Amino acid sequence: MPQSANRTRPAAAAWSALLRVHAQLVPELDAALRRATGMPLSWYDVLLELDGPQRLRMSDLGERVVLSRTRVSRLITELASEGLVRREANPDDGRSAFVSITDAGRERLREAAPHYLSGIETRFGAVPIEDLNALTETLHKVLGRTDLPDPAGSA
């Protein structure tokens, strides 16, 4: 049997487990974050991606938070109305815009981070650190990325 066939079943099982964990934990984390801070998880995710010195094009932000262009645009409108992000026209391309986090957005991210991390710790607390490190490394390999943001923000 070719090696790829030997890998198919475990790869499919890993994918299935990842989807089930995501489907269960996202609503749990969203509810916990909303109760603690009034902030939906989608806002936290956007602020986390914007936390840093750079500004992002709306399309790049959409790719990072895995949302449709329309959904990202609505989220940015909501966040901007709260003073948490700033949208700026792209002077080089009238079809695109930049978005950046404001000081108020950074503060809300810092305030929400302990609650976000506590929700994660609640679900992952029984998993040994070595397993968490191996899982993180494995998922980074799957993504082919090592530049993922710190989920605690700049806290």
C-alpha positions as CSV (number, residue, x, y, z in Angstrom):
1,M,0.0,0.0,0.0
2,P,1.5,3.4,-0.9
3,Q,2.5,5.7,2.0
4,S,-0.1,8.3,1.0
5,A,-2.9,5.7,1.5
6,N,-1.6,4.9,4.9
7,R,-1.8,8.6,5.8
8,T,-5.3,9.2,4.4
9,R,-7.3,7.8,7.3
10,P,-5.3,9.5,10.1
11,A,-5.3,12.8,8.2
12,A,-9.1,12.6,7.7
13,A,-9.5,11.7,11.4
14,A,-7.4,14.7,12.4
15,W,-9.4,16.9,10.1
16,S,-12.6,15.7,11.5
17,A,-11.5,16.2,15.1
18,L,-10.3,19.7,14.3
19,L,-13.7,20.6,12.8
20,R,-15.6,19.2,15.8
21,V,-13.4,21.1,18.2
22,H,-13.8,24.3,16.3
23,A,-17.6,23.9,16.0
24,Q,-17.9,23.3,19.7
25,L,-15.4,25.7,21.1
26,V,-16.1,28.8,19.0
27,P,-19.7,29.2,20.3
28,E,-18.5,28.5,23.8
29,L,-15.7,31.1,23.7
30,D,-18.0,33.6,22.0
31,A,-20.7,33.2,24.8
32,A,-18.1,33.4,27.6
33,L,-16.4,36.5,26.1
34,R,-19.7,38.2,25.6
35,R,-20.8,37.5,29.2
36,A,-17.5,38.8,30.6
37,T,-16.8,41.8,28.3
38,G,-19.8,42.4,26.1
39,M,-17.4,41.8,23.1
40,P,-18.2,39.1,20.5
41,L,-15.4,36.7,19.6
42,S,-15.4,38.1,16.0
43,W,-14.5,41.5,17.3
44,Y,-11.7,40.0,19.4
45,D,-10.4,38.1,16.4
46,V,-10.3,41.3,14.3
47,L,-8.7,43.4,17.0
48,L,-6.1,40.6,17.6
49,E,-5.2,40.6,13.9
50,L,-4.8,44.4,13.9
51,D,-2.8,44.5,17.1
52,G,0.6,45.8,16.1
53,P,2.2,48.7,14.3
54,Q,0.9,47.8,10.9
55,R,-2.4,48.5,9.2
56,L,-4.0,45.9,7.0
57,R,-5.9,46.1,3.7
58,M,-9.4,45.0,4.2
59,S,-8.9,42.1,1.9
60,D,-5.9,40.9,3.9
61,L,-7.8,41.2,7.1
62,G,-10.6,39.1,5.6
63,E,-8.1,36.4,4.7
64,R,-6.6,36.4,8.2
65,V,-9.9,36.2,10.1
66,V,-11.4,33.8,7.5
67,L,-14.6,35.9,6.8
68,S,-16.2,37.1,3.7
69,R,-15.5,40.5,2.4
70,T,-19.0,41.6,3.2
71,R,-18.8,40.3,6.8
72,V,-15.4,41.9,7.4
73,S,-16.8,45.2,6.1
74,R,-19.7,45.0,8.5
75,L,-17.5,44.1,11.4
76,I,-15.2,47.0,10.7
77,T,-18.2,49.4,10.5
78,E,-19.3,48.1,13.9
79,L,-15.8,48.4,15.4
80,A,-15.2,51.9,13.9
81,S,-18.6,53.1,15.3
82,E,-17.3,52.1,18.7
83,G,-13.9,53.9,18.1
84,L,-12.0,50.6,18.2
85,V,-10.6,50.7,14.6
86,R,-9.9,53.3,12.0
87,R,-10.7,52.8,8.3
88,E,-8.6,54.8,5.8
89,A,-8.8,55.1,2.0
90,N,-5.9,53.5,0.1
91,P,-4.4,56.5,-1.8
92,D,-2.8,54.1,-4.3
93,D,-5.9,52.1,-5.0
94,G,-9.4,53.6,-4.7
95,R,-11.0,50.2,-4.6
96,S,-9.4,49.2,-1.3
97,A,-9.1,50.5,2.2
98,F,-6.8,50.1,5.1
99,V,-7.9,49.4,8.6
100,S,-5.9,49.9,11.9
101,I,-6.6,49.5,15.5
102,T,-7.0,52.6,17.7
103,D,-5.7,53.1,21.2
104,A,-9.2,52.4,22.5
105,G,-9.2,49.1,20.5
106,R,-5.9,48.1,22.0
107,E,-7.3,48.8,25.4
108,R,-10.5,46.7,24.8
109,L,-8.3,43.9,23.4
110,R,-6.1,44.0,26.6
111,E,-9.2,44.0,28.8
112,A,-10.7,41.0,27.0
113,A,-7.6,38.9,26.6
114,P,-7.7,37.4,30.1
115,H,-11.3,36.3,29.6
116,Y,-10.5,34.9,26.2
117,L,-7.5,33.0,27.5
118,S,-9.4,31.8,30.5
119,G,-12.0,30.3,28.2
120,I,-9.3,28.5,26.2
121,E,-7.6,27.3,29.4
122,T,-10.9,25.9,30.6
123,R,-11.1,23.6,27.6
124,F,-7.4,22.9,27.2
125,G,-6.4,22.8,30.9
126,A,-6.2,19.0,31.1
127,V,-4.0,18.7,28.1
128,P,-0.3,18.4,29.0
129,I,1.9,21.3,27.8
130,E,4.0,19.0,25.7
131,D,0.9,18.0,23.8
132,L,-0.2,21.6,23.4
133,N,3.2,22.5,22.0
134,A,3.1,19.5,19.6
135,L,-0.4,20.4,18.5
136,T,0.6,24.1,17.8
137,E,3.7,23.0,15.9
138,T,1.6,20.5,13.9
139,L,-1.0,23.0,13.0
140,H,1.6,25.6,12.0
141,K,3.1,22.9,9.6
142,V,-0.4,22.3,8.1
143,L,-0.8,26.0,7.5
144,G,2.8,26.5,6.4
145,R,2.9,29.6,8.6
146,T,4.9,30.7,11.6
147,D,3.7,34.3,11.8
148,L,0.5,33.7,13.6
149,P,-0.5,36.4,16.2
150,D,-0.2,36.0,20.0
151,P,-3.8,35.3,21.1
152,A,-3.2,37.3,24.2
153,G,-2.6,40.4,22.1
154,S,-0.1,42.9,23.5
155,A,-1.3,42.3,27.0
